[in-house]
Amino acid sequence: MYPRWPDLLLARMQKENITNIAVVNQAAGGNTVLTGGLGPPLLQRYKRDLLATAGVKYGLIFEGVNDIGGGSADSGTQGRITSSLESAFKTISTEAKAAGITMFGATITPFGGNGQAYSNPTRDAARQNVNKWILAGGDGSYAASIDFAKFIANPSTPANLAAQYDGGDHLHPNVAGYQAIADQFPLTIFT
């Protein structure tokens, strides 16, 4: 197993003498926000994983690709998923802020490409709509938003990962992609 972006971000933070912040990764492979997926979706686990974890000062939501990709590609379904994701993110952030946690949002990364089951223009439009909402602050949900999608997207085809960051399935970044996220993560949000 190769390092994940939170591991690489922590290594960068330590190199830059940010040693008073730990990084806890509560990611779950194949996870969703709303329903289904592998294991409990985020809406069923955020209280345990975020709110009940002692000493948490910051939280970052980087989720949604499996909700969009696993939903039917028709515009009605994708519109409902978009609204539901935004509502879920707002609920989580509101409860976290009430618990004294500063919340950040990260955009959903690209998943287009030949052979990728999620690849579909309607699904990508949903991803872009959720990302616009995240980048606009999520209706006050986020103290800062980080554009992970921009960090690793193909500049000429933003629905796809850049070739040098594609782990091979057009969905998961490779180590270079995770390193790009860690390298471009704005550490100033912690000050």
C-alpha positions in Angstrom: 0.0 0.0 0.0 1.4 3.4 -0.9 1.1 6.5 1.1 -2.2 8.5 1.1 -2.4 12.3 0.7 -3.0 12.8 4.5 0.3 10.9 5.2 2.1 13.1 2.7 0.5 16.2 4.1 1.6 15.4 7.6 5.2 14.8 6.4 5.1 18.2 4.7 3.8 19.9 7.8 6.5 18.4 9.9 9.2 19.6 7.4 7.7 23.1 7.7 7.8 22.9 11.5 4.1 22.6 11.9 4.3 20.1 14.7 1.4 21.2 16.9 -1.2 19.6 14.6 -1.8 15.9 14.1 -3.5 14.5 11.0 -6.1 11.8 11.6 -7.5 10.1 8.5 -11.0 8.7 8.9 -11.4 7.8 5.3 -13.1 4.6 4.3 -12.5 2.9 1.0 -15.6 2.6 -1.2 -17.4 5.0 1.2 -20.4 7.2 0.4 -21.9 10.1 2.2 -25.6 9.3 1.9 -26.3 5.5 1.6 -24.8 2.3 0.4 -21.1 1.9 -0.2 -18.6 -0.3 1.7 -19.3 0.2 5.4 -21.4 2.9 7.0 -21.8 6.1 5.0 -20.5 9.4 6.3 -23.9 10.5 7.6 -23.9 7.5 9.9 -20.3 7.8 11.2 -19.4 11.5 11.3 -20.5 11.9 14.9 -18.2 9.1 16.0 -15.3 9.9 13.6 -15.4 13.7 13.9 -17.5 15.0 16.8 -16.6 12.4 19.4 -12.9 12.3 18.7 -11.0 14.1 21.5 -8.9 17.2 20.7 -10.2 17.8 17.2 -9.8 21.4 16.1 -10.2 21.1 12.4 -12.2 18.9 10.1 -12.1 18.5 6.3 -14.8 16.8 4.2 -13.5 15.2 1.0 -16.3 12.9 0.0 -19.0 12.4 -2.6 -17.4 10.6 -5.6 -19.1 7.3 -4.9 -22.5 8.9 -4.3 -22.3 10.6 -7.7 -20.7 7.7 -9.5 -22.9 5.1 -8.0 -26.1 6.9 -8.8 -28.1 6.6 -12.0 -26.7 8.9 -14.7 -30.1 10.6 -15.4 -30.3 14.3 -14.6 -33.1 14.0 -12.1 -31.1 11.5 -10.0 -27.9 13.5 -10.2 -29.8 16.6 -9.2 -31.1 14.9 -6.1 -27.7 13.6 -5.3 -26.2 17.1 -5.7 -28.8 18.6 -3.3 -28.4 15.8 -0.8 -24.6 16.0 -0.7 -24.8 19.7 -0.2 -27.4 19.3 2.6 -25.3 16.5 4.3 -22.1 18.6 4.1 -23.9 21.6 5.6 -25.4 19.4 8.4 -22.0 17.9 9.3 -20.3 21.3 9.2 -23.0 23.0 11.3 -22.8 20.4 14.0 -19.0 20.4 13.9 -18.9 24.2 14.2 -21.3 24.0 17.2 -18.7 21.7 18.8 -15.9 24.2 18.2 -14.4 22.5 15.1 -13.3 24.7 12.2 -14.5 23.0 9.0 -12.9 22.9 5.5 -14.3 21.5 2.3 -12.3 19.8 -0.5 -13.6 19.4 -4.0 -14.5 16.1 -5.5 -11.7 15.0 -7.9 -12.3 13.9 -11.5 -13.4 10.4 -12.6 -13.8 10.7 -16.3 -12.0 8.4 -18.8 -12.5 5.4 -21.1 -13.4 2.3 -19.1 -14.3 4.1 -15.9 -17.8 3.1 -14.9 -18.5 6.5 -13.3 -17.5 8.4 -16.4 -20.6 10.3 -17.7 -21.2 13.9 -18.6 -24.3 14.1 -16.4 -22.4 12.7 -13.4 -19.5 15.1 -14.1 -22.0 18.0 -14.2 -23.2 17.0 -10.7 -19.5 16.8 -9.5 -18.9 20.3 -10.9 -22.1 21.6 -9.3 -21.1 20.2 -5.9 -17.6 21.6 -6.3 -18.9 25.1 -7.2 -20.9 25.0 -3.9 -17.9 23.8 -2.0 -15.6 26.5 -3.5 -18.2 29.2 -2.7 -18.0 28.2 1.0 -20.9 25.8 1.1 -23.5 28.4 2.2 -21.2 29.3 5.2 -20.3 25.7 5.9 -16.5 26.1 5.5 -13.9 28.4 6.9 -11.9 27.5 3.7 -12.3 25.4 0.6 -9.5 23.5 -1.1 -9.7 22.7 -4.8 -8.3 19.2 -4.8 -9.9 18.7 -8.3 -7.9 21.5 -9.8 -4.6 20.2 -8.3 -4.8 16.9 -10.2 -7.2 17.4 -13.1 -6.1 17.3 -16.7 -6.1 21.1 -17.6 -7.4 20.4 -21.1 -10.1 17.9 -20.0 -11.0 18.7 -16.4 -13.4 15.8 -16.1 -10.3 13.5 -16.2 -7.3 13.2 -13.9 -4.1 14.4 -15.4 -2.2 11.4 -16.9 0.7 11.8 -14.5 -1.7 11.6 -11.5 -3.9 8.8 -12.7 -3.6 5.6 -10.7 -4.7 3.6 -13.7 -8.5 3.4 -13.1 -9.2 7.1 -14.0 -10.7 7.5 -10.4 -8.0 7.0 -7.8 -4.8 9.2 -7.9 -1.4 7.6 -7.9 1.3 8.5 -5.4 2.3 11.5 -7.6 -1.4 12.7 -7.4 -1.5 12.3 -3.7 1.8 14.2 -3.4 0.4 17.0 -5.6 -2.5 17.3 -3.2 -0.2 17.4 -0.2 2.2 19.8 -1.9 -0.5 22.3 -2.9 -2.6 22.1 0.3 -2.7 25.6 1.7 -1.1 25.3 5.1 -2.1 28.9 5.9 -5.6 27.8 6.7 -4.3 26.6 10.0 -3.3 30.1 11.1 
